[in-house]
Amino acid sequence: MPSARLLLIRHGQTSWNATGRWQGQGGPGLDELGHAQARRVIAHPLLRQDGPCRIVRSDLLRVAETARYTEQHLGIEPHIDARWREIDVGTWMGLTHEEVSRESPSAYPELRAGKEIKLGGGESYRELRERVAPALWELADGTTVGTVLVFTHGGPVRAAVSQLLELPPGGEQSIGGPANCALTGFERTGERWRMVAYNATEHLDGLGPLNVRS
């Protein structure tokens, strides 16, 4: 049996997700579909295996609204940790991918080539990894027992996965982004963490197309 379980949950859909806009550390709260997705999180089989002992979440509005349903259902007070915020996209916030391509035509080719650039003058993916890593290892060290739920964003999910799977620097860029309210799960038996789910969305069946943009 696993001695610990870490479940990473991306926030529900917002209107900016639906229109393909970069959110970064701003943007609106959940739209109607996002609230419906958030209410379904507790139905995922990994949450039903045993009772979570801790909930940690980003301090941004869309995550707070997503986590609230699970917090109320389980009666658990969350620990709020700003290190689990989405990557800071600077001046890209609120722009569509097409608008970013017009205003910064070299940005996407440089990202695809693996170059470390500050998104819209905000953070680079290396800086995101450096911010998320200590928050992750505080939860994933050898003293953690039981289940921890982390409500966060697509970028930090990929950064955490690359850390736990020991991918090389830039490894998060090779991982597809999780859908809104998708669940990513790790279990620890002994000293090693093992991925048991990535971008799991079976609890969202029937709610319509799933958005994978941040």
N, C-alpha and C positions, 0 to 999 in steps of 0.2 A: 504494500500500500504506500502511496506517496506520503511523505511527511509534510509537504507544503504544496500549495497551489497558488499560482499568480494568474489572474485573469485581467486582461487589458481590454477596455471597451471604448470604442470611438463614440463620440457624441452623435445625436440624431441629426436629421437633415435640417438645414436652415434655408431661407429663401436665397441666400448667396450660393449655397451648394447647388441648388436647383438651377441657377442661372450661370453656373460655372465661374464664379468670382473668387479671387483669392481672399481669404479671411484673415489669416495670420492671427494676431492677438486682438483683433477687433471684430466687428460684424454683429449681426443680429442674433437673437435667440432662436429657438426652434420654431419651425413652421408647423402646420397641422399634421403633416406626415411625420415630422420629426418627433412630435409628442406621442403619436401612435407607436412609432418604433421604440421610443424610450419605455413605454409601458410594457413592452414585450420582453425586455432584457431579462427580467426575473424568470421567464419561462424557458431560458436556455438550459439544456440538460446539465451542463457543468455547474450551474448555480444550484441545481436541485440535488447534487450528490451529497453535499453537506453544507451546513450553515457557514457563510462567510464570517470571519472574525473581525475583519477590518475593511473599511472603505476609504480610499484616498482619491482625491480628484483635483483637477486643475481648478483655478479660480475664475475662469472665463464663463460668461453667461450661458453659452450653449451647452457647456458641460454641466454646470450647476443644474440647469433645467432637466438634462438627461438623467443625472444621478438621483434627482429628488425622488422619483418613483420607486427606485430600488431601496433608497434610504428609508423611506416611509414604510415600505412593505416589510423590511427586515428590522426596523426600529434601531438602526445603527447611525450614530452621529459621525459624519465624515471628517477626515483630516484633510485640510485644504493646503495644497502645495503648489505654488506658482511655478516650480521647476517643470511641472507637467504641462505647461502651456504649449500651444502650437508655436512653430517657428515664426519669428518676427519677419514679416515680408515688407516692412517699410512702406515705400510709396506704391507698392503693388496692391496694397489693401484696397479691396473694392473693385479692382480691375478684372476684366475677363482675361483669359489666356490670349485671345486675339489682340486685345489692347496692349498687353505686355509685349507681345511680339512686335507690334508696331512701334512702341516707345523704346524698347530695348531689344533690337533685333538680334544681338549677339548672345543674349542671356540664355535662352533655351539650348542653342547649340553648345555653349560652354558647359551647361549642366549635364547634357548628354555625354559630353566628352570627359566628364569626371572632374572638371575644374571646380575649385572651391570659390564660389562667389557669394557675396552678401545679397540676398534676395531683396530687391528694391532698396538697397542700402541698409537693410535690417541685419539679420543673422545669416551666416552660412550654415550648411548642414553639419560641418565639423563643430561649429559653436553649439548647435542644437544637441549633438551627441554629448559634448562636454557638459552641458547643462543637465541633461536627462540622466547621464550615467550615475552620478552619486545618489540621485533620488531613487533610481532603480536598485542599486546595490544595498541601500538601506532597507529595502523590502525583500531582497533576494539573497541576503547573507545566510549563513548557516544557522542562525538563531531563529529564523522565521518558521513558524508552524501554523497549520491551518490554512485558510483561504483568504487571500487579499484581493479585493476588487479595485482596479485603478481605472477611473473614468478620465479619459484624456482625448487626444486628437490624433489624426493620421500620422503626422510627422513623428511625434514621440513614440507611437506604437512601433513604427519601423525602426527607429533608433534603438528602442529597447530590445526588439527581436534581434537586431544585428549584434548587440552586446551579448545577449544570452546564448546565441548560436556561435559566438566567437568569430564573426565575419570580419574580414580586414577593413581598414578605414575606407569609407565610401560604400560599404556593403549594403547599407540601407537603400541606396539608389537602385539596387537590383531587385528590390522587393516591391511587388505591386501594392498600392495603397489599399487599406481596408475600407469597406463600405460603411456608410452611416450605421451606427449601433451594431456593427459586427464585433464578434468576440474572438480574442486571441488568447490561447491558454497554454500555460507551462506547468509542469509538475516536477517536483524534486524528490528523488529517491536517493538517499545517501548524499553525495556531494554534488551531483550533477543535475542540471535542469534539462528537461526533455519537452519539446513542443508537442502538444496534443491537439491543438486546433489553431488554424490561422484563417482570419476573415470568415469565421463561421456565421452563417446567416439563417440557419434553418428556423430559428425562432421568429423570423420576419416574413415567413411564407405568406403570400396573399396580400402583402402591403404595396406591391407595385415595384417598378424598377429601382435598383439600388445605386446610389451615387457614391463614387469612390474618390472624388476630388476633395482636397483639404478645405 
